């Protein structure tokens, strides 16, 4: 991702919400990364304490956290996202230090942001910023999250291209009044698959650090690219119904699922160990149900022999961000423990 | 639940996996509760440190945790669940202190346990126990979790009654060889709705401490009975599509959902505050989507006026156990903070 950013002359501001770890964050420094994205004020506080001094909080400002934001902005560079007049007025009134502000643009995900065609609204907000010394307009930020709802990589390219056009039109409209403005985009599917970033100044992907089954299903990564797994002990085996029970449930994996090739919900893929080797079983072996701490594996009859009480198997998670968030620490393949925030 | 247990002459061993809190655990002591159920060895360790000395770990033993189990069993009464010969042999070999063992019986949930009709298998396991001084056979334990998959309270009664018959047959078969054996059952739907516990000696419900939307949908509790909510700030409002964005996503509520009356996924119900009063909005106002930290509320046009940026609203969770597990602390309505394990 560093290479891709560099080839396309993009500022790289990776999202750290996937790993939430100071140590993993430090690995990015080796590649020259100096600025990051986070999804909450608390996460900004954690990474600020751990040496990061240029942070975009990519979540619509929660104006109830202005005290914490003021504290952060007193010591490091903070960028905020706004999309409403109410928020701008609250910020203008209560901010005690300068912050960068991005207008959040909705490119079609319909989650948050100003619809990409509403130039007049954007203009009125930019004018509002100029009333306050503490609000430094930085540019326009979008997250084309609807790439996660696609079935083909063609659709990902199509959503991405559509977002590029929309963001470029905004840039052209406003670069006269603000020549330094930045266009920042974000999602891992587009950033991974596309080589076209015309008009974009900054990318903020996050999930690519681990990837997961959801990204694999979208055609964004190979299974080998997935860098995080959940190690689970086998606690019971039920050959009569081709099932294995693991200690690994909704409080470890989350309840995120994708639809498997058999049309059923799938909560994870299975890797077993055999004679010191790790073998990925095909998708007819999978995590088929989760309760609080139990995971149920559907296993093909011929593969049941690989599962014995007391074995440790590995589950490839559907959504690595949520699994990491639940587990709150990692173990490397060398046995080193890596902590996260709130760990 | 204490009253129901007492009326039916049942030992009450509540499950603490829902609240996971020493302080909330202490409230049970006021009602004379002395024995509890937990879902992991770590949870047993936490409650042992917090003064509980009679704990059933209601999860098939993970034989990789025998060191911790030995440590626990050295100082308090521990009961374990077994359902396979492999586990019994591993326990017999490595346990250094006496533990109580329950045979886990499957009454039709098909998650874990010995099928309820396999008397010969049960007999062979009970004989195995007698080879080891450390394994003290306590009785039979079941969790009729398929009551959670029902659509009518009639079905809950039916599954419960079916489980009673099965457990009673097992009890009759084995009480000659073991007159002190206990039959322990568990699920909140049956324990809440039924008044028939013939043949049962102990109940272990857990979720009833808070209840949630899932229990409400099953007809197990009223909305007023639900004792835990997630307080969420409003961060954006999109009247053009009747949506409100809250700071409250999958890392707070979990991705558990139920199907709403409009046929869509529902991740929570909404309570707003109006002139100091808390008002529950009807089910056409609800949490319709979650990403990592964002929650999207579908709100009826007439109710949009209740939502403003900076407001705090309350979300009734679909599954209180998972929401509590993610949040890791509570605030009482008096503003007191209550901590949980790993908090």
Interface residues (C-beta under 8 A of the other chain):
Chain A: X17 X39 X40 X59 X60 X61 X62 X63 X64 X83 X84 X86 X87 X90 X110 X111 X112 X115 X145 X233 X235 X236 X237 X238 X240 X241 X243 X245 X247 X250 X251 X254 X255 X256 X289 X291 X292 X293 X294 X296 X308 X309 X310 X312 X321 X322 X325 X326 X328 X342
Chain B: X17 X39 X40 X59 X60 X61 X62 X63 X64 X83 X84 X86 X87 X90 X110 X111 X112 X115 X145 X233 X235 X236 X237 X238 X240 X241 X243 X245 X247 X250 X251 X254 X255 X256 X289 X291 X292 X293 X294 X296 X308 X309 X310 X312 X321 X322 X325 X326 X328 X342
